[in-house]
Amino acid sequence: CQQLLANQNPIAQPLASHHPTRKLYKCIKKAVKQKQIRRGVKQVQKFLNKGEKGIMMLTGDTLPIEVYCHLPAMYEDRNLPYDYIASKTDLRAAASSKRPTRVIMVKPREAYDECLGEVQSLPLAL
């Protein structure tokens, strides 16, 4: 756990703690089964520009940060919730992806509303 925190980039705020992170992974797994997920910077940005809504989860150990540093600003402009998760390999495992994933957007559904509500209650970065 300490090694994951040592590898965090400077913009990874708010970083989800252990318990909310586990709930987010469950939420992602449910969304993958229902095909309500967008993976990767390019796909998330494309659907965000088209007006799609959802909760974005970014990995805190992505370097260089220029890869996705514009996405939180886009989410804040649209008043959409986002959160940082410690590890891209853990996010990959939760999303059942073959490659490490840096950004995931979960579209809202009734099946995992409680997870999404917890993410929305987390404080936003300043």
C-alpha positions in Angstrom: 0.0 0.0 0.0 2.8 2.4 0.8 4.5 1.7 -2.5 1.3 2.6 -4.4 1.1 5.9 -2.5 4.8 6.6 -3.2 4.1 6.4 -7.0 1.2 8.9 -7.0 1.4 11.8 -9.4 0.9 15.4 -8.0 -2.6 15.9 -9.4 -4.2 12.7 -7.9 -6.6 14.4 -5.6 -9.2 13.3 -4.3 -7.6 9.9 -4.0 -10.1 7.3 -2.8 -9.1 5.5 0.4 -9.1 1.7 0.7 -12.8 1.1 1.5 -14.3 3.4 -1.2 -11.8 2.0 -3.7 -13.1 -1.6 -3.1 -16.7 -0.4 -3.7 -15.7 1.4 -6.9 -14.1 -1.8 -8.2 -17.4 -3.6 -7.5 -19.2 -0.9 -9.3 -16.9 -1.2 -12.3 -17.3 -5.0 -12.4 -21.1 -4.6 -12.5 -20.9 -1.9 -15.2 -18.6 -4.2 -17.3 -21.2 -7.0 -17.2 -23.9 -4.6 -18.4 -21.5 -3.0 -21.0 -22.0 0.5 -19.5 -18.3 1.4 -19.4 -15.9 3.5 -21.4 -12.2 2.7 -21.3 -9.2 4.9 -22.1 -8.5 8.6 -22.4 -9.5 8.8 -26.1 -12.8 7.0 -25.7 -13.8 8.8 -22.5 -13.0 12.2 -24.0 -14.9 11.4 -27.2 -18.1 10.4 -25.4 -17.8 13.3 -22.9 -17.7 15.7 -25.8 -20.8 14.0 -27.2 -22.7 14.8 -24.0 -22.6 11.4 -22.3 -22.7 11.5 -18.5 -21.0 9.2 -16.0 -18.5 8.9 -13.2 -14.8 9.0 -14.2 -12.2 7.1 -12.4 -8.5 8.0 -13.1 -5.4 6.2 -11.9 -3.1 8.1 -9.6 0.1 6.4 -10.8 0.0 7.6 -14.4 3.1 9.4 -15.5 3.5 11.7 -17.4 0.4 13.5 -16.2 -0.1 15.2 -19.5 -1.7 12.0 -20.7 -5.0 12.9 -18.9 -4.6 16.1 -17.0 -7.2 17.9 -19.2 -10.0 15.4 -18.2 -10.7 16.5 -14.6 -11.2 20.1 -15.9 -13.7 18.9 -18.5 -15.6 17.0 -15.8 -15.6 20.0 -13.4 -16.9 22.2 -16.2 -19.8 19.8 -16.6 -20.3 19.3 -12.8 -19.7 15.6 -13.1 -18.1 13.5 -10.4 -14.6 11.9 -10.7 -12.2 10.2 -8.4 -8.6 8.9 -8.4 -7.7 5.3 -7.8 -4.2 4.3 -6.6 -3.2 1.7 -9.3 -3.7 1.3 -13.0 -3.2 -2.5 -12.7 -6.0 -2.8 -10.1 -8.3 -0.7 -12.4 -7.4 -3.0 -15.3 -8.3 -6.1 -13.2 -11.6 -4.6 -12.1 -12.5 -3.7 -15.7 -11.5 -7.1 -17.1 -9.1 -5.5 -19.5 -6.0 -7.1 -21.0 -3.9 -3.9 -20.7 -3.5 -1.4 -17.9 -6.2 1.3 -18.1 -5.7 4.9 -17.0 -9.2 6.2 -17.2 -12.6 4.6 -17.0 -16.1 6.2 -17.2 -19.0 4.4 -15.8 -22.4 5.4 -17.1 -25.1 5.6 -14.5 -27.5 2.6 -14.0 -29.9 1.5 -11.2 -27.9 -1.7 -10.5 -25.0 0.3 -9.0 -26.5 3.6 -7.9 -25.2 3.1 -4.3 -21.6 3.0 -5.6 -22.1 6.1 -7.7 -23.7 7.9 -4.8 -20.6 7.3 -2.7 -18.3 8.7 -5.4 -20.5 11.8 -5.8 -20.2 12.4 -2.0 -16.4 12.5 -2.1 -14.9 16.0 -2.0 -13.7 17.5 -5.3 -10.1 18.7 -5.8 -9.5 22.5 -5.6 
